[in-house]
C-alpha cells in the first residue's frame, strides 16, 4: 500500500518550504525541461506492513552541469551544505523532523553526460 496522495504532497511541501530559498531552483517534482543547476525532492515510499505514515525517507537530488564531462564536486557540495542547513531549520507550523540517512553519488548522469548529481537521503518523522 502506498501513501495517500495528499499526505505525499504535504510531506514534499514541508521539505520544499524548508529548502526553497537556497541558491538554486528547487522543484517538488522532477522537471526535465529546466536546464542547469536544480534540486528535486522525491518521497521514497516505506514498505512497512501495515503502512506507517509517521516515518519515512525522502531523497533530495542535486543536479549540476559537469565540467568538461567531469563531476563538479565543488558545486554539488556547496548546494549540499545549503540543504543540510536549511532542512534542519524549522518553518512556521512545522510538523516534521529530519535526520540525514545517507548520500548516493556523486555521479554523472548516464543518459546525459553533461549533468552530474548527488542524492541526499533523509529519514523523517511526523510529529503532530
Secondary structure as GFF3:
##gff-version 3
##sequence-region A 1 128
A	DSSP	alpha_helix	5	19	.	.	.	ID=ss1
A	DSSP	beta_strand	25	27	.	.	.	ID=ss2
A	DSSP	beta_strand	38	44	.	.	.	ID=ss3
A	DSSP	beta_strand	55	65	.	.	.	ID=ss4
A	DSSP	alpha_helix	73	87	.	.	.	ID=ss5
A	DSSP	beta_strand	96	108	.	.	.	ID=ss6
A	DSSP	beta_strand	115	126	.	.	.	ID=ss7
###
